[in-house]
Amino acid sequence: MPGTTATPPASARVERRASPVANLMRYLRESRIELRKVSWPTREQTTNLTIVVVVVCLVLAAFLGGLDALFAKFVTWIH
């Protein structure tokens, strides 16, 4: 057919692999581009969310500690 070009067979194509250093540089460049797109939280948001996480951890630790003490008493009562 006129106007079409045939692609060489897969065995005739030579693929060049980039060096590990080139791959690392491309990865770092693309990572930097993606990090610029991130919507970072403000300092106030970060502080508030950190406080929430610490409080939830303390409440959960107290709850689990209470359950542990309750089960320990129960086991000594049964034994």
C-alpha positions in Angstrom: 0.0 0.0 0.0 1.4 3.4 -0.8 2.1 5.7 2.1 2.6 3.0 4.8 5.8 2.0 6.3 6.5 -1.4 7.7 8.0 -1.7 11.1 11.0 -3.9 11.5 10.4 -7.3 13.2 11.0 -7.4 16.9 14.2 -9.4 16.5 15.6 -6.6 14.3 14.8 -3.8 16.8 17.6 -2.9 19.2 16.4 -1.6 22.5 18.8 0.5 24.5 18.5 0.4 28.2 19.2 3.5 30.2 22.0 3.3 32.7 21.2 3.0 36.4 22.4 6.5 37.0 20.1 7.9 34.3 17.2 5.9 35.7 17.9 7.4 39.2 18.2 10.9 37.8 14.9 10.5 35.9 13.2 9.1 39.1 14.4 12.0 41.2 13.3 14.6 38.6 9.9 13.1 38.3 9.5 12.8 42.1 10.3 16.5 42.5 7.7 17.4 39.9 5.1 15.3 41.7 6.0 16.7 45.1 5.3 20.2 43.7 1.7 19.1 43.0 1.1 18.0 46.6 -1.2 20.1 48.8 0.8 20.3 52.0 -1.0 20.9 55.3 -0.4 24.1 57.2 1.6 24.1 60.5 -1.7 24.6 62.4 -3.3 21.6 60.7 -0.3 19.5 61.4 -0.3 20.5 65.0 -4.0 19.8 65.5 -3.9 16.5 63.8 -0.8 15.4 65.8 -2.7 16.3 69.0 -5.7 14.3 67.9 -3.5 11.2 67.2 -1.7 11.5 70.6 -5.0 11.8 72.5 -6.6 8.9 70.6 -3.5 6.7 71.3 -3.6 7.6 75.0 -7.3 6.9 75.3 -6.8 3.6 73.5 -3.9 2.7 75.7 -5.9 3.4 78.9 -8.8 1.4 77.5 -6.7 -1.6 76.7 -4.7 -1.3 79.9 -8.1 -1.4 81.8 -9.2 -4.4 79.9 -5.9 -6.2 80.6 -6.2 -5.4 84.4 -9.9 -6.6 84.3 -9.0 -9.9 82.6 -6.0 -10.4 84.9 -8.3 -10.0 88.0 -10.8 -12.4 86.3 -8.1 -15.0 85.7 -6.8 -14.8 89.2 -10.3 -15.1 90.6 -11.0 -18.2 88.5 -7.7 -19.8 89.3 
